């Protein structure tokens, strides 16, 4: 004597209410490619500027003790020297985070890119201000 197979409940309960809408995708096509190219070029320029500033900061302390050195950069605490050396790299990381979050979370890639450029520009400006006053 054989028994019929047991009837199992469905693996998931039936959905209640309307189904979830599909996830929004990033705009593709030519605008998405243009955004990626512009963002990549800006990143390359920012890394080059940071490299040049880092190279310049290696010799900026040579003017301390002379009339050419600024009091802010040549103070004994070294805080402004650290700001001048690492500030552009920190603002570059903040700018990349701004662009990524603005693009993926808020779906505003061009606005996020403009805001990222402004965030990044604060780093080299602060570095040059701390060295040249």
C-alpha positions in Angstrom: 0.0 0.0 0.0 1.5 3.4 -1.0 0.6 6.7 0.4 0.2 9.8 -1.7 2.9 12.4 -1.3 2.3 15.0 1.4 1.1 18.4 0.3 3.5 21.1 1.3 2.5 24.8 1.7 4.0 27.2 -0.9 7.5 28.2 -0.1 6.5 31.9 0.3 3.3 33.4 1.4 1.3 35.2 -1.2 2.1 38.9 -1.5 -0.2 41.3 0.2 -0.8 44.6 -1.6 0.9 45.9 -4.7 4.3 44.5 -5.7 7.4 46.5 -5.1 8.4 48.7 -8.1 11.6 47.7 -9.9 14.8 49.4 -8.8 15.8 52.5 -10.7 18.8 52.1 -12.9 21.4 54.6 -13.6 21.0 56.4 -16.9 22.9 54.5 -19.5 23.7 55.4 -23.0 25.8 58.3 -24.1 25.1 60.4 -20.9 26.3 57.6 -18.6 29.5 57.2 -20.7 30.0 60.9 -20.8 29.7 61.1 -17.0 32.2 58.3 -16.5 34.7 59.9 -18.9 34.4 63.4 -17.3 34.6 61.9 -13.8 37.6 59.8 -14.7 39.4 62.8 -16.3 38.7 64.9 -13.2 40.0 62.2 -11.0 43.2 61.9 -13.0 43.7 65.7 -12.9 43.1 65.7 -9.1 45.6 63.0 -8.5 48.2 64.8 -10.6 47.5 68.1 -8.7 47.9 66.2 -5.4 51.1 64.6 -6.5 52.6 68.0 -7.5 51.5 69.5 -4.2 52.9 66.6 -2.2 56.2 67.1 -4.1 56.2 70.8 -3.4 55.4 70.3 0.3 58.6 68.2 0.6 60.6 71.4 0.1 58.2 73.9 1.6 59.8 73.6 5.1 63.1 74.7 3.7 62.0 78.3 3.9 61.3 78.1 7.6 63.7 80.3 9.6 64.1 82.8 6.7 62.1 85.8 5.8 60.3 83.8 3.1 58.7 81.3 5.6 55.2 82.0 6.8 54.5 82.1 10.5 51.5 79.8 10.1 53.4 77.1 8.2 56.6 77.3 10.3 55.1 77.2 13.8 56.4 74.6 16.1 53.3 72.5 16.4 53.4 71.2 12.8 49.6 71.3 12.4 49.5 73.5 9.4 52.3 71.4 7.8 50.2 68.3 8.2 47.2 70.2 6.8 49.2 71.3 3.8 50.6 67.8 3.1 47.6 65.6 3.8 44.7 68.0 3.2 44.5 67.6 -0.5 44.4 63.8 -0.2 41.7 63.9 2.4 39.5 66.2 0.4 40.1 64.0 -2.7 38.7 61.1 -0.7 35.8 63.2 0.5 35.1 64.3 -3.1 35.1 60.7 -4.4 32.7 59.7 -1.6 30.5 62.7 -2.4 30.3 61.8 -6.1 29.7 58.1 -5.4 27.0 58.7 -2.8 25.4 61.4 -4.9 25.3 59.2 -8.0 24.2 55.9 -6.4 22.0 57.1 -3.5 20.4 60.3 -4.8 20.6 59.6 -8.5 22.0 63.1 -9.3 25.3 62.3 -11.0 26.1 65.7 -12.4 25.1 67.6 -9.3 27.2 65.2 -7.2 30.1 65.8 -9.6 29.9 69.5 -9.3 29.7 69.3 -5.5 32.6 66.9 -5.5 34.7 69.4 -7.5 33.9 72.0 -4.9 34.7 69.7 -2.0 38.1 68.8 -3.6 39.0 72.4 -4.4 39.0 73.2 -0.7 42.1 70.9 -0.1 44.6 72.5 -2.5 43.3 75.9 -1.6 43.9 75.2 2.1 47.3 73.8 1.4 48.4 76.8 -0.6 46.9 79.2 2.0 48.8 77.5 4.8 52.1 77.7 2.9 51.9 81.1 1.3 49.5 82.8 3.7 
